[in-house]
Amino acid sequence: MRWWNEEDAGWVRYHPGDDAPPRPPGWERPLPPPPLTRPGWRTPYRIVPVVLAVVIIVVALLQALGSSAPSRSEAQEAQALLGKCLARRGTDKGIPVYSSKPVSCSSPQAAVKVIKVVATTPGSPPCPADTTAVQLVAGVAHPHLECVTPVRR
C-alpha cells in the first residue's frame, strides 16, 4: 500500500509496524463521547420507583395480614350468640331468617335458642341431630353455623 507523504513530497510505501498513513480529509476520528453519569439519589428517576415499590409492598402486607380480621370478628360474633335467643325476621324462599341481634329468651319475639356454634371448615363436626343449622353472617371464607332449637315456653 502506498500513500502520498506531503512532508517528503512523494509516495511512501507502507509496511506493517511503520507509522500509519494520515487519514483523508473528513475522516478524522470524532471526539470520544462524554462519560455517562448516573442520576443522583434524589432525582425522580430514583425516588419514584423506590416509593412505588414501597407502596406496593405495604399494600400487599396489609392485604395479606388483614385478611383474617373479618374471619376473627365473625368467629367472635358467632361465639357471643352461644346460649342466647334470636328473633325471627321473616322468611327467604321458604327458609326462616333470624336476626343476628340476641333478644331475651323470655321475650315473645324469641323464636330460637343457639345451642352450639360450629365452623364450616372441611372436617368440622356438624350440628347435633335435634338442632337446625342457621348461618347469620356471610362474607368470610368459612362462616360459622349456629345450631338452634325452638324456644320452649
C-alpha positions, 0 to 999 in steps of 0.5 A: 500500500502506498500513500502520498507523504506531503512532508517528503513530497512523494509516495511512501510505501507502507509496511506493517509496524511503520507509522500509519498513513494520515487519514483523508480529509473528513475522516478524522476520528470524532471526539470520544463521547462524554462519560455517562453519569448516573442520576443522583439519589434524589432525582425522580428517576430514583425516588419514584420507583423506590416509593412505588415499590414501597407502596406496593409492598405495604399494600400487599402486607396489609392485604395479606395480614388483614385478611383474617380480621373479618374471619376473627370478628365473625368467629367472635360474633358467632361465639357471643350468640352461644346460649342466647335467643334470636328473633325471627325476621321473616322468611327467604324462599321458604327458609326462616331468617333470624336476626343476628341481634340476641333478644331475651329468651323470655321475650315473645319475639324469641323464636330460637335458642343457639345451642352450639356454634360450629365452623364450616371448615372441611372436617368440622363436626356438624350440628347435633341431630335435634338442632337446625343449622342457621348461618347469620353472617356471610362474607368470610371464607368459612362462616360459622353455623349456629345450631338452634332449637325452638324456644320452649315456653 
